[in-house]
Amino acid sequence: MRISGYCHNSSTGIKLIILLLLILWGALIVAIPMFFVKGSNALLIAMYLQNIGMFILPAWIAATLFWGNAGKSLYLNKAPRIIELLGIIALFIVATPALNRIVEWNEAMHLPEALYNIEQWMRQQENAATKITEQILQVNSFSHFLAVIFGIGILTGIGEEMIFRGVLQRIVQDKNHRAHVAVWICAFLFSAIHLQFYGFIPRLLLGAFFGYLLVWSKNLWLPIFAHLFNNSTVACISYFTNDKSSDNLIETVGTSGSPTSWLAGASLIGTVILLYVLYKKVFVSKSKEFFPMEDKITP
């Protein structure tokens, strides 16, 4: 009781330190069994352990220490509505050409010549992350495909959203009382921690979208679903299209060198309109106050 009382009344800095220590503790626990994991499924098992040990359990423990009831304070205590889930799926479909154009622009980024060594390091990190992803997506059976979906989609969606939106975003918002500031700070950290700098801007925008879903709905299952849907779509395309050909076709929709380049602008307009409709017609009645159990917080 004394520990939870201290954590509940602690400053933002102390909460962040406690959260970091919990994540590091989880990393150490996860590292132990990884010494004994070998073979072709090692990366997949490592992803399972990472999401559970470094994200899900630390987030649950932190929420319990900081705010008491973890399920309630993380906004995991109610099911999402069908219209909300369908709206998220529709938004991803409409936004694909615009996101592809942003990805294309981000990948073409070059730093000044004076920062050549930094750019080379960034390229190395990007290539390493790409190789790991490709290895995970090398599926040899339908059961293996389901195992990949469970790891890259379900566990990653739950774990990263619990940490970044469920805990970190709330800690930041409790400090400055501004939802927009909290959303964009956490989106920046979410994108930066992946160490994929040539996908930084698209991931930043995705992180902000996930954050606003929580602000608008007060339901963490929605950003979890959006994250899960985004990640699982990549795995599904890779599996059902034999990995490369159709995947490349989808990724070129809206890009500057394709016949569908005009779709990028239409996609951007459609995305803005659909976001507005979702906010006004689906979420606005729920968005008057983000954290009702705390002092009033203005967005």
FENKAQUI-V483573 format. One record per residue. N is the residue number from 1. SS is DSSP state (alpha for helix, beta for strand, coil for the rest). PHI is phi in degrees with one decimal (* if undefined). D_CENTER is the distance of its C-alpha to the mean C-alpha in whole Angstrom. Layout:
n = <N	N>
ss = <SS	SS>
phi = <PHI	PHI>
d_center = <D_CENTER	D_CENTER>
This chain:
n = <1	2	3	4	5	6	7	8	9	10	11	12	13	14	15	16	17	18	19	20	21	22	23	24	25	26	27	28	29	30	31	32	33	34	35	36	37	38	39	40	41	42	43	44	45	46	47	48	49	50	51	52	53	54	55	56	57	58	59	60	61	62	63	64	65	66	67	68	69	70	71	72	73	74	75	76	77	78	79	80	81	82	83	84	85	86	87	88	89	90	91	92	93	94	95	96	97	98	99	100	101	102	103	104	105	106	107	108	109	110	111	112	113	114	115	116	117	118	119	120	121	122	123	124	125	126	127	128	129	130	131	132	133	134	135	136	137	138	139	140	141	142	143	144	145	146	147	148	149	150	151	152	153	154	155	156	157	158	159	160	161	162	163	164	165	166	167	168	169	170	171	172	173	174	175	176	177	178	179	180	181	182	183	184	185	186	187	188	189	190	191	192	193	194	195	196	197	198	199	200	201	202	203	204	205	206	207	208	209	210	211	212	213	214	215	216	217	218	219	220	221	222	223	224	225	226	227	228	229	230	231	232	233	234	235	236	237	238	239	240	241	242	243	244	245	246	247	248	249	250	251	252	253	254	255	256	257	258	259	260	261	262	263	264	265	266	267	268	269	270	271	272	273	274	275	276	277	278	279	280	281	282	283	284	285	286	287	288	289	290	291	292	293	294	295	296	297	298	299>
ss = <coil	alpha	alpha	alpha	alpha	alpha	alpha	alpha	coil	coil	coil	alpha	alpha	alpha	alpha	alpha	alpha	alpha	alpha	alpha	alpha	alpha	alpha	alpha	alpha	alpha	alpha	alpha	alpha	alpha	alpha	alpha	alpha	alpha	coil	coil	coil	coil	coil	coil	coil	alpha	alpha	alpha	alpha	alpha	alpha	alpha	alpha	alpha	alpha	alpha	alpha	alpha	alpha	alpha	alpha	alpha	alpha	alpha	alpha	alpha	alpha	alpha	alpha	alpha	alpha	coil	coil	alpha	alpha	alpha	alpha	coil	coil	coil	coil	coil	coil	coil	coil	alpha	alpha	alpha	alpha	alpha	alpha	alpha	alpha	alpha	alpha	alpha	alpha	alpha	alpha	alpha	alpha	alpha	alpha	alpha	alpha	alpha	alpha	alpha	alpha	alpha	alpha	coil	coil	coil	coil	coil	alpha	alpha	alpha	alpha	alpha	alpha	alpha	alpha	alpha	alpha	alpha	alpha	alpha	alpha	alpha	alpha	alpha	alpha	alpha	alpha	alpha	alpha	alpha	alpha	coil	coil	coil	coil	coil	alpha	alpha	alpha	alpha	alpha	alpha	alpha	alpha	alpha	alpha	alpha	alpha	alpha	alpha	alpha	alpha	alpha	alpha	alpha	alpha	alpha	alpha	alpha	alpha	alpha	alpha	alpha	alpha	alpha	alpha	alpha	alpha	alpha	alpha	alpha	coil	beta	alpha	alpha	alpha	alpha	alpha	alpha	alpha	alpha	alpha	alpha	alpha	alpha	alpha	alpha	coil	coil	coil	coil	alpha	alpha	alpha	alpha	alpha	alpha	alpha	alpha	alpha	alpha	alpha	alpha	alpha	alpha	alpha	alpha	alpha	alpha	alpha	alpha	alpha	coil	coil	alpha	alpha	alpha	alpha	alpha	alpha	alpha	alpha	alpha	alpha	alpha	alpha	alpha	alpha	alpha	alpha	alpha	alpha	alpha	alpha	alpha	coil	coil	coil	coil	alpha	alpha	alpha	alpha	alpha	alpha	alpha	alpha	coil	coil	coil	coil	coil	coil	coil	coil	coil	coil	alpha	alpha	alpha	alpha	alpha	alpha	alpha	alpha	alpha	alpha	alpha	alpha	alpha	alpha	alpha	alpha	alpha	alpha	alpha	alpha	alpha	alpha	alpha	alpha	coil	coil	coil	coil	coil	coil	coil	coil	coil	coil	coil	beta	coil>
phi = <*	-64.2	-64.5	-64.9	-64.8	-64.3	-64.0	-62.8	-95.3	-75.0	-74.7	-58.9	-60.4	-65.3	-61.0	-65.1	-65.0	-61.5	-61.3	-61.6	-64.1	-64.7	-66.0	-64.8	-59.6	-62.8	-62.6	-66.3	-64.2	-66.1	-63.8	-63.1	-67.1	-67.0	-65.1	-105.9	-93.8	-131.4	96.7	-68.9	-95.9	-61.3	-64.1	-66.3	-64.6	-60.4	-65.8	-57.4	-64.1	-62.3	-66.1	-75.8	-78.9	-102.6	-119.8	-65.3	-65.7	-59.3	-64.7	-66.1	-64.7	-61.6	-62.6	-65.4	-68.4	-81.9	-131.0	95.2	-75.4	-64.5	-60.2	-74.7	-71.5	-89.9	58.0	-109.8	-97.6	-146.9	-81.6	-72.4	-86.6	-58.3	-62.8	-68.7	-65.6	-65.2	-63.4	-65.2	-61.4	-60.7	-65.1	-63.1	-64.8	-65.3	-80.7	-55.7	-60.8	-65.3	-64.8	-60.4	-66.1	-66.2	-60.2	-58.7	-63.8	-64.4	-67.7	-86.8	-66.2	-133.7	-86.2	-57.1	-58.3	-65.4	-105.9	-57.0	-63.2	-66.6	-64.0	-63.5	-63.5	-61.6	-63.8	-63.1	-62.3	-63.6	-65.0	-64.6	-65.5	-64.3	-63.9	-63.4	-61.5	-63.0	-65.3	-64.2	-84.5	-80.3	-95.4	-115.5	-162.2	-68.3	-64.3	-65.0	-59.3	-63.3	-65.4	-67.0	-59.9	-62.6	-81.1	-76.2	-98.0	-70.3	-65.5	-66.1	-60.3	-66.6	-64.4	-67.6	-72.3	-62.5	-73.1	-77.3	-89.6	-68.4	-104.6	-62.5	-62.5	-69.9	-59.4	-64.3	-70.9	-60.1	-77.6	-104.3	60.4	-125.4	-63.2	-61.7	-61.9	-62.1	-59.8	-77.0	-63.2	-69.3	-64.3	-62.5	-65.4	-59.4	-72.7	-65.4	-69.3	-76.7	55.7	-119.8	-73.5	-90.6	-132.4	-64.7	-66.3	-58.6	-69.9	-60.4	-66.7	-62.0	-60.9	-65.2	-61.2	-60.6	-63.8	-68.7	-58.4	-69.5	-60.4	-72.4	-102.8	53.4	-145.1	-67.9	-64.7	-72.2	-61.9	-61.4	-63.8	-62.2	-64.5	-60.2	-63.1	-61.6	-67.8	-68.2	-60.3	-60.8	-66.7	-66.2	-61.2	-62.0	-76.9	-81.7	-115.0	59.4	85.5	-114.4	-57.5	-71.3	-58.5	-63.7	-62.3	-64.7	-71.9	-94.8	-62.1	91.9	-76.4	-65.8	-92.6	-104.3	-64.5	-99.6	-58.9	-63.2	-67.8	-61.0	-66.4	-62.8	-64.5	-61.9	-63.3	-62.4	-65.3	-62.2	-63.5	-66.1	-59.4	-63.6	-64.0	-60.4	-65.4	-73.7	-95.6	-108.7	-107.0	-60.2	-70.1	-103.4	-99.9	-67.1	-148.8	-78.9	-119.6	-66.9	-83.1	-109.6	-59.8	-57.4	-120.2	-97.6	-73.9>
d_center = <33	33	30	28	30	30	26	26	28	27	26	22	23	24	21	19	21	21	18	18	21	19	17	20	22	19	19	23	23	21	23	26	26	24	28	29	27	28	28	26	23	23	19	18	20	18	15	16	17	15	12	15	17	15	12	13	17	16	14	17	20	19	18	22	23	22	23	25	23	20	19	21	19	15	16	16	20	20	19	18	20	21	21	18	16	19	18	14	15	18	16	14	17	19	16	17	20	19	15	18	20	17	16	20	21	18	20	23	23	25	26	30	32	33	29	30	29	25	25	26	24	21	22	22	19	18	20	20	16	17	20	18	16	19	21	18	19	22	23	27	27	25	25	23	21	20	19	17	15	15	14	11	10	11	11	8	7	9	9	6	6	10	10	8	9	11	13	13	12	15	17	17	18	21	22	22	22	20	17	17	17	15	12	13	13	10	8	11	10	7	8	11	11	10	14	13	15	16	13	12	13	11	8	9	10	7	5	9	9	7	9	12	12	12	15	17	17	17	15	12	12	12	8	8	10	8	5	9	11	9	9	12	14	14	16	18	19	20	22	24	25	26	23	24	26	25	21	23	24	21	20	23	23	23	24	27	29	28	31	28	27	28	25	23	25	25	22	21	24	22	19	20	23	21	18	21	23	20	20	24	25	22	20	23	25	22	21	24	23	20	21	24	25	25	27	27	24	24	21>
